[in-house]
C-alpha cells in the first residue's frame, strides 16, 4: 500500500500463456487498475521471464512520482511513478548466512556473489566487505559468523576451497585483515565458535568434523573419524557432515549431524571420542543445538521432525553398558512441520522452549519439556 493510502501495488502471476510474474497498481477507492496512457507500465511480455517476488512503495515518495521497489530473483529494481527504471542493484545473489555482532552494532551477510558484507545495524549502511575470501567458484562461501566474544568483531568463514578462515576487524576499517586459516581435506560446510570464542568446529563434506584452537591454525585438537564398518564402535558419518555445534557451558562436547540421518555427540579431550548416538531420524540431520545446561539436544531433519534427546547414557544417565550401547534417549518428537526442519534453537536461560524453522514457511515455538497435567 502506498504511504498515502490511496493505491496499492500487487505482485501476481502473469496472464495465462505468459511466463513469470507481473507488478500492477490499483486505485483503492475505485478498484480500477492504474495505467500510463491506457497501457500497463510494467513488463509482462513473453520476452521477459523475470520472477517478481514483491513490491514496496518508497516510504518518502510524494505527489505523482511514487517510486516502487520491485524485487525479483537476486536483484532489486527501483521504478518511478511512470514505471521507468531508476536504478537496479544486485546486493548479494543468494544469501548464505546472516548474523549480528555480540554487541548488536553490526550485521553480517554472506552470499553466492562471493562476498561477506558487514552493515551498520542502525543506519543499514555497508561498512565493511570481504571479496572472494574462498575463491571465485560459484557458492564459494558456505557459512560466516561473528565471534561471540564481547567487544570482538572477528569473523569466521567456511568455504568450498577446503579452508575455514578467521578475519580480524576493528569495527572501522573498510576491509578486515586475515588472521588465521585452517586447511581441511574437503569442502567445509560450516564453521562455528565455541561459546567463549576459544575453539572452532568445522563440519566437512568428507564426513568428518575438525576442532581447532582459535589461535592455532597449524595443529587441530582432533577430528571425528570417517565411517568404517570394521570399527563401528568408534562412530563416524556415512556422508557429509551438515552441522556441528559446541556444548554451551563448556567446550568439552560437540554434536554433529549428517546426511546419513544420524547425529553424534563427541567428547573433546586429547582426541575426539564417541559419547552417544542420536538415532531416530529418517532423513538428513540439518541442524542441532545443545540446551543452555547441556542436558538436552534438539535436532532438526529433512524428515520434517525435530527431536529432543538426553545424550547421557544409558537411558538418561551413567556410562554405556557396553561399547555398542550408545544410543541416546529420545525425549520428545516435535511434529508440526510438513517440510524439512532447517534451523533449531533453545531459549536462553533454562531452555524451557525450543524454536524450529522449516522450508514449509513456518516457525514454531515449542515447550521443551512435557507440560504438567492440566496445563
C-alpha positions, 0 to 999 in steps of 0.5 A: 500500500502506498504511504498515502493510502490511496493505491496499492501495488500487487505482485501476481502471476502473469496472464495465462500463456505468459511466463513469470510474474507481473507488478500492477497498481490499483486505485483503492477507492475505485478498484480500477487498475492504474495505467500510463496512457491506457497501457500497463507500465510494467513488463509482462511480455513473453520476452521477459521471464523475470520472477517478481517476488514483491513490491514496496512503495518508497516510504518518502515518495510524494505527489505523482512520482511514487517510486516502487521497489520491485524485487525479483530473483537476486536483484532489486529494481527501483521504478518511478511513478511512470514505471521507468527504471531508476536504478537496479542493484544486485546486493548479494545473489543468494544469501548464505548466512546472516548474523549480528555482532555480540554487541548488536552494532553490526550485521553480517551477510554472506552470499553466492556473489562471493562476498561477506558484507558487514552493515551498520545495524542502525543506519543499514549502511555497508561498512565493511566487505570481504571479496572472494575470501574462498575463491571465485567458484560459484557458492564459494562461501558456505557459512560466516559468523561473528565471534561471540566474544564481547567487544570482538568483531572477528569473523569466521568463514567456511568455504568450498576451497577446503579452508575455514578462515578467521578475519580480524576487524576493528569495527572501522576499517573498510576491509578486515585483515586475515588472521588465521586459516585452517586447511581441511581435506574437503569442502567445509560446510560450516564453521562455528565458535565455541561459546567463549570464542576459544575453539572452532568446529568445522563440519566437512563434506568428507564426513568428518568434523575438525576442532581447532584452537582459535589461535592455532591454525597449524595443529587441530585438537582432533577430528571425528573419524570417517565411517568404517564398518570394521570399527563401528564402535568408534562412530563416524558419518556415512556422508557429509557432515551438515552441522556441528555445534559446541556444548554451551557451558563448556567446550568439552562436547560437540554434536554433529549431524549428517546426511546419513540421518544420524547425529553424534555427540563427541567428547573433546579431550586429547582426541575426539571420542564417541559419547552417544548416538542420536538415532531416530531420524529418517532423513538428513540431520540439518541442524542441532543445538545443545540446551543452555545446561547441556542436558538436552539436544534438539535436532532438526531433519529433512524428515520434517521432525525435530527431536529432543534427546538426553545424550547421557547414557544409558537411558538418561544417565551413567556410562554405556553398558557396553561399547555398542550401547550408545544410543541416546534417549529420545525425549520428545518428537516435535511434529508440526512441520510438513517440510524439512526442519532447517534451523533449531534453537533453545531459549536462553536461560533454562531452555524451557522452549525450543524454536524450529524453522522449516522450508514449509514457511513456518516457525514454531515455538515449542515447550521443551519439556512435557507440560504438567497435567492440566496445563 
